[in-house]
Amino acid sequence: MAKILMKGNEAVAEAAIRSGCRLYFAYPITPQSELIEYMARMMPKVNGTFLQAESEVSAINMVYGAAGCGKRVMTSSSSPGISLKMEGISYIAGAELPAVIINVQRGGPGLGDIQPAQGDYFQAVKGGGHGDYQLIVMAPSSVQEFADMASQAFDLADKYRNPVMILADGMLGQMMEPVEFKEPLTDAEIAEQGKQHNSWCICPNEDGDKKHHHEINSLEIDPQVLEKHVNDLYKKYDVIKQNEVRYEEYNVSDDNEILCLAWGTASRVVKSAINEVKKAGKSVGLIRPINVWPYPYEAIAKAIGPKVKKVYVFELNTGQMLDDVKIAVNGKVPVDFWGKVGGIVFTPAEIQAKLEACF
């Protein structure tokens, strides 16, 4: 299929529709409003349901209901809107329901601004809602990857009966790049795909007098029952950690003197700086977590070659991934950090200067 020039927000929406999403509930917020506008325009054309809820709280609870019926459902928002959804996200995780949530991050805290940022890492990866739970969290760095992750997110949500978050940012949502889409699922394929959930979801009785009873719930009054449920969740999370670690290595070799860590769009800036430093004969590598949960701890540890004298973390926040990097490095070499906040994006020249100062 030919490539199409599209904004990130619109590309991920189109990819979600092609992946069988027929239910979408959201509330407008910048910088992801093009996503909701695209869904409002396109969902009726595929006999889907678009509903602009009266609030983010309403939207996530609509997602809860639709996910309980075993349907491919999605919502999207930006940082403060995601905060409002956190109670519902915890319910969805506790009830073990598949759903896709997109966060096109902006500056914070509070209402912050509408510029790109990466300040929601803690919220997404460490559990921004209440209780012990995990989201699968994907972090795209290009519009193509943003679109590809829509299909991957639905597949992962279905496979593990777990909510999946795509953690993008305002720069990725607004930028335009060429995108190639997969062929859309047919109505028959969507119907067949949905049958995998019939053993647990809320669906019409088709078993005569047996009258199956399926219950969707995240409330357990008996503490023994709740303890078993949480322990079972973490057994599932262990399987996810074994199977779904994804990362990219860029210019990683035994000659590296500096190993960089960056995720999302920030990693693109770091790559440009590495290319410039390389021209001067300096060897710098980069590991970009593609999924920020589960996190590639082992890959980072293995990438610390014999010549590496420092690990450098670059983010558009105050160092939220830094703790995970330090766990991976485990004291082998010093770990340094530099970032920008307030919706300001660092430049390749700034990163290059930080790297050159290490030699």
MOKANOR-V744853 format. One record per pair of residues at least 24 apart in sequence whose C-alpha atoms are under 7 Angstrom apart, sorted by the first residue. I is the first residue (numbers start at 1). GAP is how many residues later the second one is. Records with the same first field share a line. If there is no record, write none. Layout:
I=GAP / GAP
This chain:
1=179
2=178
3=175 / 176 / 177
4=174 / 175 / 176
5=171 / 172 / 173 / 174
6=170 / 171 / 172 / 173
7=166 / 167 / 168 / 169 / 170
8=135 / 138 / 164 / 165 / 166 / 167 / 168
9=25 / 26 / 164 / 165
10=24 / 25 / 28
11=136
12=134 / 135 / 138
13=25 / 26
15=132 / 135 / 136 / 166
16=134 / 135
18=165 / 166 / 167
19=132 / 165 / 166
20=52 / 165 / 170
21=51 / 52
22=26 / 27 / 50 / 51
23=25 / 26 / 27 / 49 / 50 / 51
24=25 / 26 / 27 / 49 / 50 / 51
25=25 / 26 / 27 / 28 / 34 / 37 / 38 / 49 / 50
26=25 / 26 / 27 / 30 / 33 / 49 / 50
27=25 / 26 / 27 / 28 / 29 / 32
29=48 / 49
30=48 / 84
31=47 / 73 / 83 / 139 / 142
32=45 / 46 / 72 / 141
56=25 / 28 / 29
57=27 / 28
60=25 / 28
61=27
64=28
67=30 / 31 / 32
68=29 / 133 / 134 / 148
69=132 / 133 / 134
70=124 / 127 / 131
71=123
72=27
73=26 / 27
74=25 / 26 / 27
75=25 / 26 / 27
76=25 / 26 / 27
77=25 / 26 / 27
78=25 / 26 / 27 / 28
79=24 / 26 / 27 / 41
80=30 / 31
86=42 / 43
87=42 / 43
89=40
90=39 / 40
91=127
92=71
93=40 / 69 / 70
94=124
95=121 / 122 / 123
96=65 / 66
97=64 / 65 / 66
98=59 / 60 / 63 / 64 / 65
99=58 / 63 / 64 / 65
100=53 / 54 / 63 / 64 / 65
101=63 / 64 / 65
102=63 / 64 / 65
103=63 / 64 / 65
104=63 / 64 / 65 / 66 / 69
105=63 / 64 / 65
106=63 / 64 / 237
107=235 / 236
108=234
115=55 / 228
116=53 / 54 / 55 / 227
117=52 / 199 / 200 / 224 / 226
118=51 / 197 / 198 / 199
119=197 / 198
121=199
122=198
125=167 / 168
135=27 / 28 / 29 / 30
136=27 / 28 / 29 / 157 / 158
137=27 / 28 / 29 / 30 / 154 / 155 / 156
138=27 / 28 / 29 / 152 / 153 / 154
139=27 / 28 / 29 / 124 / 125 / 151 / 152 / 153
140=28 / 124 / 150
141=123 / 124
142=30
143=29 / 34 / 36
144=35
168=96
172=93
241=53
244=50
245=46 / 49 / 50 / 51
246=43 / 44 / 45 / 50
247=40 / 41 / 42 / 43 / 44 / 49
248=39 / 40 / 41 / 42
249=37 / 38 / 39
250=35 / 36 / 37
251=33 / 34 / 35
252=33 / 34 / 51
254=51 / 52 / 53
255=28 / 52
256=27 / 28 / 29 / 49 / 51 / 52
257=26 / 27 / 50 / 51 / 52
258=26 / 27 / 50 / 51 / 52 / 53
259=25 / 26 / 27 / 49 / 51 / 52 / 53
260=25 / 26 / 27 / 51 / 52 / 53
261=25 / 26 / 27 / 51 / 52 / 53
262=25 / 26 / 51 / 52 / 53
263=25 / 26
266=49 / 50
269=78 / 79
270=78 / 81
272=76
273=75 / 76 / 78 / 79
274=78
277=75
297=31
298=30
300=28 / 29
301=27 / 28
309=24
310=24 / 25
311=24 / 25
312=24 / 25
313=24 / 25
314=24 / 25
315=24 / 25
316=24 / 25 / 29
317=24
